[in-house]
Amino acid sequence: MTDMTGKTVVITGASRGIGEAAAHIFAGAGANVVLLARGSDQIGAIAAAIGDQALAVPCDVGNWDSVKAAIDAAVARFGGVDVLINNAGLIEPISTLMDSDPAEWGQVIDVNLKGVYYGMRAVMPLMVGKGGSILTISSGAAHNALEGWSHYCTSKAGVHMLTQCVHKEGAGRGIRAIGLSPGTVATKMQREIKASGVNPVAALDWSDHIPPEWVARALLWMCTPDADEFLGQEIALRDDAIRDRAQVRG
């Protein structure tokens, strides 16, 4: 396993699913992990289970002041940030564009897109000259429109572009940026999608979804030089060759 001893990893959306799995996987590799989510009880319990190398910080990623304060707390506790995992994301409410509620549509953009920007903006100055990795959960929805997902597809398309922007501006200053499109993952979001009954993704069988631990292990691999050929790009975990390199087959 990749040795992350002495590294500090900030994970958004860490209260469940991919974020929770990443907290355990990175802590198991020796990293300090900083867990960000609105659910303080959930991240507190996860941090307590991990131990002293974990810090739970309640955070609304859709609010700049909240994100900046969370990153400041990570620096105060562990001295810096070596990896940012932009994982927090919403898909509810699923609705056709013409029936969508503007405020709810905007909330998804606040979390899925602006939240990623806020995280990048907060950590990039800390990584200049020292190095660091910014890993962002993307989606096939960034490239293919789906019925009922106008907010989600739009936000993920923006996230894909943000990763490219970080690479353009940060690669020469030691900052690595890679996106990860994990495919469908067995998380609460997939239950929400299935309940909606909208578009082909809702019709997938639960057995078609990969476990969140696979995504977490792929993120750990993305911190290594073996993933450098993908800097500024998006990795698709549906790709068998990528699964082999990240050692995420069951």
C-alpha positions as CSV (number, residue, x, y, z in Angstrom):
1,M,0.0,0.0,0.0
2,T,1.1,3.6,-0.7
3,D,2.8,5.1,2.3
4,M,1.1,8.4,3.3
5,T,2.8,8.8,6.7
6,G,3.2,12.5,7.6
7,K,0.8,13.6,4.8
8,T,-2.5,15.5,5.6
9,V,-5.5,14.7,3.5
10,V,-8.7,16.8,3.5
11,I,-11.8,15.0,2.4
12,T,-15.1,16.8,1.7
13,G,-18.4,14.9,2.0
14,A,-16.7,12.6,4.5
15,S,-19.8,11.5,6.5
16,R,-20.6,8.5,4.3
17,G,-20.0,6.7,1.1
18,I,-16.8,7.5,-0.9
19,G,-15.7,10.1,1.7
20,E,-16.0,7.8,4.6
21,A,-14.2,5.0,2.8
22,A,-11.5,7.4,1.8
23,A,-11.0,8.5,5.4
24,H,-10.4,4.9,6.5
25,I,-8.2,4.0,3.4
26,F,-5.9,7.1,3.7
27,A,-5.7,6.7,7.5
28,G,-4.7,3.1,7.0
29,A,-1.9,4.3,4.7
30,G,-0.6,6.5,7.5
31,A,-2.1,9.9,6.6
32,N,-3.7,12.4,8.9
33,V,-7.2,12.8,7.7
34,V,-9.5,15.9,8.0
35,L,-13.1,15.1,7.6
36,L,-15.5,17.8,6.3
37,A,-19.2,17.5,6.1
38,R,-22.4,19.2,7.4
39,G,-23.2,16.1,9.6
40,S,-21.0,16.8,12.6
41,D,-22.2,13.7,14.5
42,Q,-21.3,11.4,11.6
43,I,-17.8,12.7,10.9
44,G,-17.2,12.9,14.7
45,A,-17.9,9.2,15.0
46,I,-15.7,8.3,12.0
47,A,-12.8,10.5,13.4
48,A,-13.2,8.9,16.8
49,A,-13.0,5.4,15.3
50,I,-9.8,6.4,13.4
51,G,-8.1,8.0,16.3
52,D,-5.7,11.0,16.9
53,Q,-4.7,11.2,13.2
54,A,-8.2,12.2,12.3
55,L,-9.9,15.6,12.7
56,A,-13.7,16.2,12.1
57,V,-14.6,19.7,11.0
58,P,-18.2,20.6,10.4
59,C,-18.4,22.4,7.1
60,D,-20.8,23.7,4.5
61,V,-18.8,23.4,1.3
62,G,-21.2,25.8,-0.5
63,N,-20.0,28.6,1.8
64,W,-16.5,30.1,1.2
65,D,-16.1,31.2,4.8
66,S,-16.9,27.8,6.1
67,V,-14.4,26.1,3.7
68,K,-11.7,28.6,4.5
69,A,-12.2,28.1,8.3
70,A,-12.1,24.3,7.8
71,I,-8.8,24.4,5.9
72,D,-7.4,26.8,8.5
73,A,-8.3,24.2,11.2
74,A,-6.5,21.5,9.2
75,V,-3.4,23.6,9.1
76,A,-3.6,24.5,12.8
77,R,-3.8,20.8,13.7
78,F,-1.5,19.2,11.2
79,G,0.7,21.9,9.8
80,G,-0.5,21.9,6.2
81,V,-2.6,20.2,3.5
82,D,-1.0,17.7,1.1
83,V,-4.1,16.3,-0.6
84,L,-7.6,17.7,-1.1
85,I,-10.3,15.2,-2.1
86,N,-13.3,17.1,-3.5
87,N,-16.0,14.5,-2.9
88,A,-19.0,16.4,-1.6
89,G,-21.9,16.3,-4.0
90,L,-25.7,16.4,-4.4
91,I,-28.1,15.1,-7.0
92,E,-31.4,15.8,-5.3
93,P,-33.9,17.0,-6.3
94,I,-33.9,15.1,-9.6
95,S,-36.3,17.0,-11.9
96,T,-36.8,17.9,-15.5
97,L,-35.4,21.3,-16.2
98,M,-38.7,22.9,-17.0
99,D,-40.1,21.7,-13.6
100,S,-37.0,22.5,-11.6
101,D,-37.1,24.8,-8.6
102,P,-34.5,27.6,-9.2
103,A,-33.4,27.8,-5.6
104,E,-32.9,24.0,-5.3
105,W,-31.1,23.9,-8.7
106,G,-28.8,26.6,-7.5
107,Q,-28.1,24.8,-4.3
108,V,-26.7,21.8,-6.2
109,I,-24.4,24.3,-8.1
110,D,-23.3,25.8,-4.8
111,V,-22.2,22.4,-3.4
112,N,-21.1,20.5,-6.5
113,L,-19.3,23.3,-8.4
114,K,-18.7,26.3,-6.2
115,G,-17.8,24.0,-3.3
116,V,-15.0,22.4,-5.4
117,Y,-13.8,25.9,-6.4
118,Y,-13.7,27.0,-2.7
119,G,-11.7,23.9,-1.7
120,M,-9.2,24.5,-4.6
121,R,-8.9,28.2,-3.8
122,A,-8.3,27.5,-0.1
123,V,-5.5,24.9,-0.5
124,M,-3.6,26.0,-3.6
125,P,-1.7,28.8,-1.9
126,L,-0.6,26.2,0.7
127,M,0.7,23.8,-1.9
128,V,2.8,26.2,-4.0
129,G,6.4,25.2,-3.8
130,K,5.7,22.4,-1.4
131,G,3.6,20.2,-3.7
132,G,0.2,18.7,-3.3
133,S,-2.6,16.8,-5.0
134,I,-6.1,18.0,-5.7
135,L,-8.3,15.1,-6.6
136,T,-11.9,15.7,-7.6
137,I,-14.8,13.3,-8.0
138,S,-16.1,13.8,-11.5
139,S,-18.7,11.9,-13.5
140,G,-19.6,10.6,-16.9
141,A,-22.4,13.1,-16.5
142,A,-19.8,15.8,-17.1
143,H,-19.8,14.7,-20.8
144,N,-23.2,13.2,-21.4
145,A,-26.5,14.9,-20.7
146,L,-29.1,12.8,-18.8
147,E,-32.8,13.5,-18.3
148,G,-33.6,15.1,-14.9
149,W,-30.0,15.8,-14.1
150,S,-29.4,19.3,-15.6
151,H,-28.0,20.6,-12.4
152,Y,-25.8,17.6,-11.8
153,C,-24.5,17.4,-15.4
154,T,-23.8,21.1,-15.5
155,S,-21.9,21.1,-12.2
156,K,-19.8,18.1,-13.1
157,A,-18.9,19.6,-16.5
158,G,-17.7,22.7,-14.6
159,V,-15.7,20.5,-12.2
160,H,-14.0,18.8,-15.1
161,M,-12.9,22.3,-16.4
162,L,-11.8,23.4,-12.9
163,T,-9.4,20.4,-12.8
164,Q,-7.9,21.5,-16.1
165,C,-7.6,25.1,-14.9
166,V,-5.7,23.9,-11.7
167,H,-3.4,21.9,-13.9
168,K,-2.7,24.8,-16.2
169,E,-2.0,27.2,-13.4
170,G,-0.5,24.9,-10.8
171,A,1.5,22.1,-12.5
172,G,4.6,24.3,-12.7
173,R,4.3,25.1,-9.1
174,G,4.1,21.6,-7.7
175,I,0.3,21.1,-7.7
176,R,-1.1,17.9,-9.1
177,A,-4.7,17.9,-10.3
178,I,-6.7,14.9,-11.5
179,G,-10.4,14.1,-11.8
180,L,-11.9,10.7,-11.2
181,S,-15.0,9.4,-12.8
182,P,-15.9,6.4,-10.7
183,G,-18.9,5.1,-12.6
184,T,-21.9,4.1,-10.5
185,V,-21.1,3.5,-6.8
186,A,-23.1,1.8,-4.1
187,T,-23.9,4.9,-2.1
188,K,-27.0,6.8,-0.8
189,M,-26.9,8.9,-4.0
190,Q,-27.6,5.8,-6.1
191,R,-30.6,5.0,-3.9
192,E,-31.9,8.5,-4.6
193,I,-31.3,8.0,-8.3
194,K,-33.2,4.7,-8.3
195,A,-36.1,6.1,-6.4
196,S,-36.5,8.9,-9.0
197,G,-37.1,6.4,-11.8
198,V,-35.7,9.0,-14.2
199,N,-33.2,8.1,-17.1
200,P,-31.4,4.8,-17.6
201,V,-29.1,5.0,-14.6
202,A,-32.2,4.6,-12.3
203,A,-32.8,1.2,-14.0
204,L,-29.5,-0.3,-13.1
205,D,-29.4,-3.2,-10.7
206,W,-27.7,-2.6,-7.4
207,S,-25.2,-5.3,-8.3
208,D,-24.0,-3.1,-11.1
209,H,-22.6,-0.5,-8.7
210,I,-19.0,-0.8,-7.4
211,P,-18.2,-0.5,-3.6
212,P,-17.0,2.9,-2.4
213,E,-13.8,1.3,-1.1
214,W,-12.8,0.8,-4.8
215,V,-13.0,4.5,-5.4
216,A,-11.1,5.3,-2.2
217,R,-8.2,2.9,-3.2
218,A,-8.1,4.5,-6.6
219,L,-7.8,8.0,-5.0
220,L,-4.9,6.7,-3.0
221,W,-3.2,5.4,-6.1
222,M,-3.8,8.8,-7.8
223,C,-1.5,10.3,-5.2
224,T,1.5,8.3,-6.6
225,P,3.8,9.1,-9.5
226,D,2.3,6.1,-11.4
227,A,-0.8,8.4,-12.0
228,D,1.2,11.4,-13.2
229,E,0.4,10.7,-16.9
230,F,-3.1,11.7,-16.1
231,L,-2.4,15.1,-14.6
232,G,-5.0,17.6,-15.7
233,Q,-7.2,14.9,-17.0
234,E,-10.0,12.7,-15.8
235,I,-9.5,9.0,-15.0
236,A,-12.4,6.6,-15.6
237,L,-12.7,3.8,-13.1
238,R,-14.8,1.9,-15.6
239,D,-11.5,1.3,-17.5
240,D,-10.2,-2.2,-16.7
241,A,-6.6,-1.1,-17.2
242,I,-7.1,1.7,-14.6
243,R,-8.7,-0.8,-12.2
244,D,-5.6,-3.0,-12.6
245,R,-3.2,-0.2,-12.0
246,A,-5.1,1.0,-9.0
247,Q,-5.6,-2.6,-7.8
248,V,-9.3,-2.2,-7.2
249,R,-10.7,-5.4,-8.5
250,G,-12.7,-7.4,-6.0
